[in-house]
């Protein structure tokens, strides 16, 4: 039985005269529950602002204030908190954005209208342009527009351009003397730092654009979506100058914005809790929505090529879904209406008949939509012929799939246990026993297998319970407000919704298990082999084909290169991948080289030979690049071989620094970078009587080797600093770590330089002593050079197009694309990139960070994730059985605040510059480092003042206010 009445929503629009818009179905449904057709805030209308609008109605016998105050100034303060009085006169409010769109387009000089770069965007701009008799250009038209409009983020597709990309688009598409309108209505959803990526912050740029090119740039906002008040109609426009704003006032009705709307706006812009909750909840609920749609899609679109596709950035309030089939999309719209949860069809207005737009909503309301869509028929194609199957038929979706594709599909979806039938189901506990925003490890059945429960917004999720990196118990980690589970040991992150790996150093995902709630009881469905395994190894998301000759060359077989190739295949790249590696073995877990002796490449291999074979990766081992020609897209190897590439990833890592002193070439002067180096150190240490080992360099590599050799050798450490680790960790912490080493037999020579290495009196070919600058002689059977590393970019020195910095690093943008070069990326130790927390360029030499940059580049090349890199550095070190964790980055700091006891190695240290905490170090205080990394990422870390007042980062921020 249908719930629609007569007339229905289609009768509202005169499509010959009006541009179709969604949001009308609610008025024609007897059983209306929730509106999924509009992109309003899932939190609903803020109550305080709604009350203000209600009170304003009592003034409806008066005209609204012609100056739009005090609401306009309040909005200006929201947009420009620090200098709003300078810019308020460039701001004008309107009766929704539509009125202001008309004003701007009517006022623009004659000429063609050109839309933004997306294949489809909000049609109101085109309607206004057509009404004004303008020629309509297509997005890919090479001509510039006299009037151009870009909706950013784009509604409905969810595409988004950052500031530099928007400016480039304006440069390429807007005619001098023209007008460009940028609609940023959905941009404030980006994050707490939305202003820094908004054109509203670019006053100098907008001014110079007008002065130098006479291009007038207007920024439009419809505030009805962010604050869920579409019935009130509130819009604003930021003009390039006050004179432009005055020109609009001359043609705008003075009381265009009604009194309730002004009252609402004046209050809502001050509701900080509402915005905080918006930034926290929207990405979580959006991810939850997509997970549920993916599970549904894998059942409905059973054949591989018919699975639905999902579009839009993770911060947005909707998902743009391509259902790949017109009949299914139409039926989905109908079923949603019948269930009282209407969605937006992609056909009217957007002319995308296989698409629907689904708003982000409370997961409980989403379940109503999903339940309605479970009735969808299965429409797939076998050998090009459509096959429609009623849900009542007994054949499963898998029976309709050619057998050759069946195993591939099952492998691709093996993370979703909900897809399998006849799965064992276990009672694991009570919903009321799992705290909101908390993690809990529970036991399944008599076998004692364990899973991890996570509770977000009242919903329970279940995954594997141990980190896939080194097996840390995730229940002792952190659950972030956007659904990330963070390992307490090394900062690896997983999605609570899918189990997917999100941040290194883990490379394998968790399994996600089916959760069923019966009253207050929690039941988890899981198969034994997945419980025992606990980790889900990546698979190619698409079959690699020999016909795709698109070639990615990766220079470097370390952490970053390996992560890049895995992510390329995971995200659907089907072309050729060639890895050029100086090592003679496949990628290894390199951090172990300084933490254990007697290692082999097989013992610490990241993946097996079979894994790379399955991923169709070609390795060229034991060789390096000698040159790169960016114009001909050619890499030359040291053996003279030339390889053509379409895309190049330079992930060559770093090389141990030598020191220019006499005797540096003597035998038994060692470095540590390779498996062979580790084996040589082990051999020398264990060869005969106790040896004298001298380590030149008092930072991490040298000190970790000191830690693992102190019981087997007489270890001396030479450092130029006052205390070990001083350059990175500071004097306070360096002092206590020095004492830890001294208590374990390590001797230090600090504030010292090395003059020479002296030959042995027994064998002049090998080292016998180290001579310091003050002529102190230290006996040495073995010398380890731990003087740091340098970026391995020497092969680019003769290529001036590569922007090398003084230290050999390569300048890249926030996507790790090498500046000034097309299709060339640099990752890991060699990449100098803009750090979003401080705005400065940094180059990070951490293992997990190298992996994260590689993953980001792989996903960017595969066009799966085009978001800027926003990871927080995280590293760890082992010193005589004590674990040190460090997150953040502080090139400079003026205070180190200590919580805890340094001497007992149970402390957290906070590196602050001014009132901002930039980095955190911990020993014996898990999971503070992991928790802090998430707070830094979310922009929620307490101020230095709060930390000095003994506020702990754990529990300092409510997950959901």
N, C-alpha and C positions, 0 to 999 in steps of 0.2 A: 504494500500500500504506500503510495507516494505521500509525502508530507507537504508538497507545494500546493498553494492555493491559487485561485484565479483573481486578478491578473498575477503573472509572475514577473521576475526581475527584468526580463527582456523587454517588457512593455514600458519600462521607465525611460529608455533611451530612444530618441529619434536619431537613428544612426546616419540618416541623410544630412542632418544638420549638426549633430553633436558627436564628439569623440567618446567612444565607449570607455567606461571606467568600471572597475570592480566595486565591491562593497555594498551592493544593493540586495543581495539574496536574503539577508537576515529578516527583512521586512515582509517576506512572503513565505516564511516557513513556520508552520504551526509548532514544530518541535525544536526550534532553534536552540542550540547549545553553545557553539563557539564559532567565530568567524575566522576561517583559515584563508579567506580570499583577499584580505587586506594586510599590508605589511606594518601594521601598528605594533607597538611595544607589547610583548606578551604579558607584562606585569599589569596591564590595564591602566586606567586613568588614575593619576595621583590624587589621593583623597583631599588633601589640603587645598590643592589648586581647584579641584572640582567644587569644593565648598566656597572658595573665593568667587568662582563664576556664578554660583547660585546666589550669593549675597549681592553680586553686581546687578542681578536681574531687577532688584528693587529700585535701581536707578534708571530703569529703562524709559522713564518719562522724560529723561534728559538726553541731549545729543552726546555721543562719546567725545572725549577731549580731542580736539583737532591736532594737537601736538603728540598724541599717542602716549603721553606720559601718565604715570611713571614707568609703564611697562617697557617702553622702548629703551630707556636707560638701564633697566634691569637686564634686558636681553643683551645690551652692549657689554655689561659687566660679565655676563656669562661667556660671551665670545672673546672678550679681551680683558681678563681679570686685572691685569697690571696697569693698563693705560686706556681704559674704556672711554674716558672723557675726551681723549684726543680723536676718537673715531666715531662717536655716537652720531655726529652730524652727517655721516655718510650712510647711516642706517635708516631704512624706511620699512614700516610694517604694512601688510596688505591683507585683504580678505582672502586668505589662503595664498599659496604660491601662484595660483592661476591668474589672479588679477595682476600680479607683478610681472608675470611672464608676458601678458598682453601689453602692459605698459612698456616693457623693454623692447619688445619686438615692433610695436607701433612707432617707437621713437628712433629705431635704428635706420641708418641710411639705406637707400634703395640698393638692391642687389640680391644675389642668390643666397639661399639658406642651406647650410650644411650641418648635418647632425654629427654627433660624436662618433668614435671609431667602432662602436659595437654594431653587431648585425641587427639588433633591435633595441630600442630604448623607449622610455616613457613618451607617449605620443602627444602630450599636451603642447609641446613646443612646435611640432610639425603642424598640428591643427592651427595654432595661432599664426604660423608662417603662411600656411595656405590661405587662411582667411584674409591675410594682408596681401594676397596676390603675388607671393614671391615664387621664384623658380626654385624647385626642390632638387638639391644635389644629393647623390648617394655618398655613403661614408668613404668608399674607395675611389671617389672621383678625385683626380689629381688637381683639379682647380681649387683655389682657395675661396672661402665663403666671405661675403660682406657681412653676413650674420651667421654665427656658428654657435651651436649649443651642445654641450656635453653634460650628460647626467652621470655623476661620479660620486659614489658607486652607482653603477647602472642598474636601474630597475626596468626589466625584471631579471636580466642575465646574471647580476651579481658581480660583474667585472669591476675592477678598481685600478686606477692609476695613481701612483704616488705623486708627490709634488713635482719632481724633476720630469716625470713622464707627462704630466699635464702641461707643464710649460713647453716641453718639446712639441706636443700635439698642437698647442696654440701657435707656436712658431711655424709649423708646417702647414697649417690649415686656415689661418685667419688672414684676410687681406688687410693691408695697412689702411687705416682710416675706418676700419670696420668695428663690429661689436661682437664680443664673445660672452655668452652666458654659461656659467658653470653652476650646475645644480648640485649642491652638497647636502641635500636633505638627509641622506642616510649616513653621511660621513661621521657625525658625532658618535655613532655606534662603535667606531674603530677601537677606541680604548680611552683610558684616562688622559693619554697624550694626544688626543685627536687634533688639538689645535696646532700642534707642531707640523702636522702633515696636511693642514688645511690652507687654502688660499687666503682665508681671512687673516692669516699671520703674515702675509707677503705684501706689506704696505709699500715697501720700496720697489719691489718688482712691478706691482700694479701701476704705481706712479710713473716709473720709467717706460713702461709699455705705452702709456698714454702720451707722455712727453715726446718720446722718440719715434713712435709709429702711429700715434693718434688712434690706437686701439683701445676701446673702452671695455673693460672687463667687469662684469657684474656677477655677484655670487648670490644665488637664490637658495633659500631654505623653506621647505614646508615643515613646520614644527608639529603638524597634526599626527605624524607617524611616531616620532620619538616619544611624545607625551600622550599618545593614544587619545586624541581629542578631535577626530575628523569631523564631528558635527559642529565644532566651533569655528573652523577655518582660520588658521593663523599662519601667515607667511611673512618672510622678510627678504629684503634685498640689500646687499652691501654695494654701494656705488663706488666708482673709482675716485671721485672727488665730491666735495660738498656741493659744487655747482651742478654736477650730474643729478644729485639727489634733489636739489631745488627744482630742477627742470621737471622731474617726475611729480613733485608736489603740485606743480601748476596744473597738471592734467588729471590728478587723482582726486576723487571725492574726499573731502577732509575727514569725514566720519566713516570712512570705508570699513574700519575695523570696529565691530560692535563692542559694547561695554562688557558683556560677560567674557568675551575673548581676551580683552585687555586685562581684566581682573584675573583671569586664569593665568595668563602669561606672566604677570607681575609676581605671582607666587611660585609657579612651577620652576622657573629658572633658578630658584634658591633652594630647591629640594635636592640637596646633595646625596642624601641616602638613596633616593630613587635612582639617581644616575649611577651610584656605586653598584647598586643591585643590578641595574641594567647591564653594566659591563661584566659583572660576574656571572649572571644567570644566562644571558642570551647565548653565548658560545656553548655552554653546557647543554642547554635544551636543544639547540640546533644540532649538535653532534648526536644527541640521543634520538632526535627525529630522523636524522639520516641513517643511523644504524638500523632503526626499525623499518625504514623504507627499503634499505638494502636487503634486509632479510626477506621482506615481502617481494621485492623485485626478483630475487634469486628463485623464488617459487613460481612467480607468475611468468616472468620472461625466461623460461627454462633454457631455451637455446642460447648459446653463448652470445651471439650477436644481438640478441634482443634485450639484454639486461638494461635497466634504466640507467640514465646518466644524471649526475647531480652537479649543479653549478652554483657558484657564489662563494664569496669569502666567508671565513668562519665566524666573523663578528656580526654578520648581517641577520636581519629579523625574518628572513624567508629563505626558501630553497626553490630553485628553478629546476624542475624535473622534466627530463625528456623520456617519455614512456615508450618511444620508438614505434608507436602504433596508434593511428587515429582513433580506431574503435575503442581501444583500451582507455585512451585519454578521455574520450567523450563519456564512456561508461563510468570512469572514475569521478568525473564532475557530477554525474547524475546520482551515483551512490552516496557521495558526500552530502549532497543536498538532502537526500532521503533520510540520512542519519542526523540531520540538523547541524552539520559541520561543513558548510560550503567552502570550496576552494576556487581559485581563479583559473579559468580555462585560458590556454595560450592562443586560442583562435581569435576571438573578437578583440580588436584593437592591436594585437601583436602579430596576428596571422601566422601563428606557430601551432598548428592543430595537434601535434603530438606532445605538446608541452602542457604542464600545469604548474601553477605557482602555489606553494604551500607555505603558509606563515608559520613561524616558530611560536609554539604555544606550550602551556603546561603539559608535561608528559602524560598526566592522567587524561587530558582532553585529546592528546595525540592518539592514545589507545582507542578512543572511540572511532577516530578516522581510520586507523589501521584495521580495526574490526570490520568496518564497513567495506573497506577495500579488499578484505579477504574473499569477498563474494565475486571479485572480478574474474571473468572467464580468462582462460589462457589462450592468447593469440600469438602463435609463433610461426616461423617459416621453415619448412623442410624442403630442400631443393627448390626454393623459390615460391612454394605454394603455401598460402595461409592455412592454418589448421586451428579451428576454434573448438575448444573443449569445455563443456559445462563443468563447473566445480563438483557436480553430483556424480560425474563419471568416476569409475574406480581407478583408471589409469593414472599413475603418478607422472609429474612433469618429466622425470628422468626417462620414462618409457618413450617419450616423444623425441628424444635426442639421439642422433647417431652415436653409436658406441665409441667411435674414435674421439668424440668430444666429451663424453660423459666423465671420464676420469679426470680430465683437465679441469672441468667445471667443479667437480667435487673437491679437487685439490685447492682450487682458488678460494673456495668458500669454507675450508675446513675449520676456520676460526669460529664459525657460528654453529654451536652445538644445537641450536634451536631448529636447524634444518633437518636433523636426523630423527627418525622415528624409533620407537622401541628402545629408548635410551634409559638406562637405570636412573632412578630419581631418588634422592636422599633428603630426609629431613635434617636440617643443619642448625636450626635455632629460631629465635623469635625476632620479628622486625623491631619490636620495642627494645630489644637488647643491643641493637646496633645504633650507635649515636650518629646524629646528622653530621655529615662531613668527616666521618671516621672510617677507619679500616679495621677489619676483624678477621683473624684466621680461624677457620672452623674445620671440624673433622667430618668426613663422610663415611658412614657405614663401619663395619667391623674391621675392614682392612686398614683403617687408620689414615687413609689418604686425606690430604688437606686441600682446601681452596681458600681464596681470599674474597671476603665480602667488602664492598664499598657502598656507602649510602650517600646519595646526593639528591637534594630536593625531594626526599621521601622515597626515592626509588632505589632498589637494591640491585647491584651488579655483582657478578661472580667471575673471577679469573684464576689462573694459576697463582700460587702463593709465594713463589720464590723468584728473585731477580734472575734473569737468564744470563747475566754477566758472570758473577761469581757465586750466585746462590744465596744472596742476602735475604732474610725474611722481610717481605714487603710490608707485613703488618706493623713493623717497627719504623716504617717510612712515613711518607707524607701524602695526603690526598689534597690536591689543590682545588680551588673553587671552580675551575673549568674542567675538572674531571681527569686530571693527570695524577698517576700514582708514581711517586718518586722514591727510588731506592735510597735507603739510609746510608749506604757505604760510599757509593761512587757517583750518585746523581743520575743514573739511568731513569728514563721516564717512559711510562706506558699509559695508554688510554684505558680508563676504567670501563668505557663503553664497548670497546672492541678488543682490548688486549694488545692492540698494535703498538710497536715500539715507536716512540716519538723522539727520544733523545738518547744518544750514546752515553756510556760505552757499550751497553748491551746491543747486540745485533739481531737477536731473535725476539719474536713477540711472545706474549703470553697466550694461552688458550682462553677463550671466553666461553663460559658455561651458561646453560639455560637456567633462568630463575623463575620459579612459580610461587606466587604468594596465595596462601589459603588462610584467610582470616589474618591471624598474627604469625602464622607459621611460614617459614622459608624452606622451600624445597629446591635443590640444585640437581639438574640433570647433567651427567658427565659420563664419558666412557673411560674405562680403566687405562687404556694405553695413553690417553691424553693426560690423565691425572699423574701417571708415572713419569711421562716425559716432561711435562711442565713447560716446554718451550716449543714454539712454532717457527720452524726455519722458513726463511723467505722463499717464495716461488715466483717464477716469471708470471706476470699477470696476462701476458699475451704470448702466443707462440712465435718464436723467432723464425723469420723467413729468409731464405737465401736471396730472394728477389729484392729485398730492401738493402741497398748498397750504402745507405747513409752511415757514415763511419764516425765513431767517437774514439779518439786516441787519448789514453790516460798516461801521462808521464809520471811514473811513481807507483810502486806496489806496496805502499804503507797503509796507515790507518785511513787517510783521506781518500786515496785512490780506490781502495777496496770498498769503502762505504759508498762511493759514487757509483761504482759499477753495479753493486747490489741494488741501489735505489733506482738506477736507470731501468733495470729489468723489472723490479717490483712495480714501477709506475708505467710500464707499458712500452718502453723503447724496444723496437724489434730489429734495429739495424745492427751493424758490426761494432764490436767493442774490442779494442786492442790495448793491452797494458804493456808498457815498456818499463822494466824494473831493473835497477842496478843489482839487486840481490839475485842469488842463484836459486832461491826457493820461493814458494808461494807466500802470500801475506801471513805475517805472524803477529802474535800479541806482544809487541815490542816492550811495553813497560815491565814485563817479567824479567827482562835481561838484567836489570839492575837490582832485582829483588830476590833472585835465586841463581845458584850456580849449577853447572852440569846440565844445561838445557840443550835440546836439539830442535831443529825446525819442525820435526814431526810432533814433538811434545807440545809446542805452543802455536801450532798452525791454527789460523782462524777458521779456515774451511778446508774441506777435503778436495782432492783432485776431481772427484766425481761431481762435487757441487759446481765447480767452475765449468766443467764440461756440460752439465745440465743448463747452465746459464749462457752457454755458447760464448765464453770469454777466451780470447786468444792472448796468451802471455808470451812476451819476448823477454826472457830472463837473462841476467848477467850482462846487460848492456844499458847504455844511457843515450840520451839525445845529445848531439853536438851542436845543433842549430835548429831554429824554427823560422820559417818564412811565412809571415802572416798573410801576405798578399796571394801567394800561390797555394796557401794552406797545405804546406808540406813540412814534415818533420824529417830531419836527417839524423841518422843514428851514427855512433862512433865507428861502426864498421862500414860506413858509406851508404847503407841502405836508406832509401827515401820512401816515406809513407804519406799518402794523401789523407787529409781529414776534412770532415765537414764541421766537426766541433772538436776542440782541444781542451783537455783539462790538465793543467800543470799542477801536479801534486808531488813534487820531487822532495819535499821534506827538508831536512837540515843535515849538515855534515859537521862532525866534531871539529872544533877549532884546534889548530896547533899553536905552538908558541915559538917565536923566532929566537931560539937560544942555542948556544953550542951544545952538541951532544943529543939533539932531539931525534936524530936518526939512529941512535944506538939500539941494539937488540934488547928486547924486554921492556921497551917503552911502548905502552899499549893505549888503545882508545876503546870505547865501548859504544858500538852502534849495531853490530851484527851478531848473529848466532856464533859465528866463528870467533869474534872477539870475546864473547862470554866463555866459550870453550877454552880459549887460550888463557884467560885469567884463571879459570878453574884449574887448568893443568899446572900453571906456574905456582899457584898457591899450594897445591897438594903434592908438589914434586919434592920429596925429601923433607929435610928439617924445616922448622918454622921460618918463614921468609919475612924480610922487611919490605912491606908494601908502602910506598909513598904516593899519596894522591894529591895531585896539583889541581886545586879548585875546591871550594868549600860550599858549593851549592848542591842541588838535588841529586844529580847522577853520582857525583863523587861521594856524597854523604850516604847515599843508599848502598853503594859498594862498600863503604867503610862499615856499615851496619852488618852486612852479611859476611864480611871477612874478618871481623875483629877477633873472633875466637880461633881463627886458623892462622892468623899472621900478626906480626907487629905492625900496626897501622899508624901511619903519620899523615896528617892532613895539613897542607899548606894553603893559606888563604890570604888574599890582599885586604880583606875586610877586617873590622875589629872583632866580629863574631861570625860564625858560619850562618849562612842564609840571610845575612843582613840586608842585602839589596832587595830581596823580595819580601821577607817576613819582618824585618826590622830588628833592632837591637834587643828589645825585651825578650822576644821569643827565641831569637838566635842564641841568647845567653843560656836559657834553660835547655835548649837542644844540645848546646856544646857540653853542658854538664852531664846530660844523658849519655853522650858518646864517651866522655872522659871516664864516667863510672863503668863503662864497658871496655876500657883499656885503650881507647883511641887518644893519641897525642896530637896536639895542635901547635902549629907555627903560624900565627896570625899577624896581620899588618905586615906581611912579608911578600917580597918578590923573589923570583927565581933568576939567578945569574947564569947558571949552566948546569948541564948534566955531565957528571964525571964518569969516565970509563972504569970498569972493574979492574983491579990490579991482577986478578986471576985470569980474566978473559977481556982484553981490551975492546972486543967487539960488542960487549953488552954493558949495560949501565951498572954502575957500582955505588954512586952517591949523587945526591942533589945538593947543589951549592946555592945558598940563599944570597940575597943582596948584601947582607951584612957579613958574608963569608962563613956563616954557619954551615957545617957539613952534616947531612943526614944520610946515614947508610941506606942503600936501596938495592934490593934484589930485583924488584919490579917497580916500575913507575906507571901510574895511570893518569893520563891527561884528562882532567874533567873541567876544562876551561870554557865550557859552554859550546854552543853550536852556531853555525851561520847558515842562512838560507841557501839551498842548493840551486842557485840560479846563474852560476858562472857561465853557462852555455848561452845565456841571453845577453851577455855584456856587449857583444858586437851587433846587437839588433836594437837600434835606437828607438824603434816604435814601441818597445816594451818599457813601461814607466817604472824602472827600478829605483828604489830608494837607496840612501847611502849605505844601509846595512844589508842591501841585497834583496829586501822584500819587494814584492810586486804590488802596486796600487790597484785596488779593485773597488767596485761599488758594493752596495748592500746586497746584491745577488751574487757577488764574487766574480763578476765579469771584469776582465782586465780593462782598465780605463783606456778608451780610445780605440779598442779593437773589437771586431765582431766575432762572435762564436768562439771566443777564447776565455777560459776561466782559470783562476788560480785559487787553490784551497790549502788549508792546513798551515804548516809552519811558515810558509813563504808569503802568505796573503796579508797585506796591510789594508785593513778595511775600516769604515766609519762605525765606531761602537755607539749604539743607539742610546746607551745610558748616559754617557758624558759628551758625545759628539766628537770626541777626539779619534784620531787614527791609532789603531793598535795592531800589533802582530802577536799572536798567541801561540806558544809552543807546547800545548797540552794535547795528550792523546785523544781524550773524548771530544775536545773541541775540533780537532782535525777530522774526526769521524763525522761530527755534526755538520761541518762545512761541506764535506763530501756528500753527505745525504742531501743537503740543501741544493747543491749544484745538480746532482743527479735528478732530483725532482723538478728543478727549474728547466733543465734541458728536455725532460719528458713532458714538460708543460702541465705537470700535475699540481704543482704548488708554486705560484708566482709571488708569494708574499715575501717582503724583505726579511733578512736574517735577524732574528731577535733572541738568540740564545745567550745565556749567561755562562761565562767560563767556569769550569769546575775541574779541579785536579786533586790528587791524593798522593801520599807518600808514606812509606813504612820506615820507621827508624827504631831499630832494636826492639821490635815487637809492639811499638806504639804507632797507632795510625793517625796521620795528620790529614785533614780535609780543608780545602780552600776553595771558596767560590767568589766570583766577582772579579774586578780588575781595578787596581789602584796604582796608576803611574806615579801619582803624588798623593800624599796624605799628610795632615797636620796633627793627627791624634790617633792613638791606638788604645781603644777602651777595652779593658779586660773584665770579663765576668768569670769567676771561678778561681782556681788555684793553679798557677803556672808550675810551681815546683812538683805538684802531684800529677801533672799532665792531664788535668781535668778542667778545661777552660774553653771559653769562646772569646775570640778577639775580634774587634770591629774597627776597621780602618776607615777613618772619617776625614773628609775635606770640608771644612766649614761645618754645616749642619747636616751634610749628606753622608750616609754610610755607603761606601763604594765596594767593600770586600769584607769577607768574614773568614776567619780561620778557627778550626776547632780541633781539640784532642779530647777523646773520652766523653764527648757530648753529643753523640748521635741522637736524633737526626737534625740538630740545629743547622748544620751546613746545607743539607738538602732543603729544609724548610726555608732557609734564608734565600737560597737560589730562586725559589718560586716567588717569594715576596719581592725580590729584586726584579724578576721578570714581569710581575704584575704591577710594579710601581707602587707597592704597598709597604715597603720596608720602613720601620720606625725611624724617626730622625735621630741624629747623634745625641741631641739633648735628651730624648726619651731613653736612649740606651744608657746614657750617663746616669739617669735616674733609675737604673736597675730594671727597666722594662725588658722582658725577654721577647725576641721575635716570635717565639712559639705562642700562639694564642693571642697575639697582639692585634690580629685583624679578624673580625667575625666573618665567617664564610658567607653567610646570607643574612644581612641585617634585616 
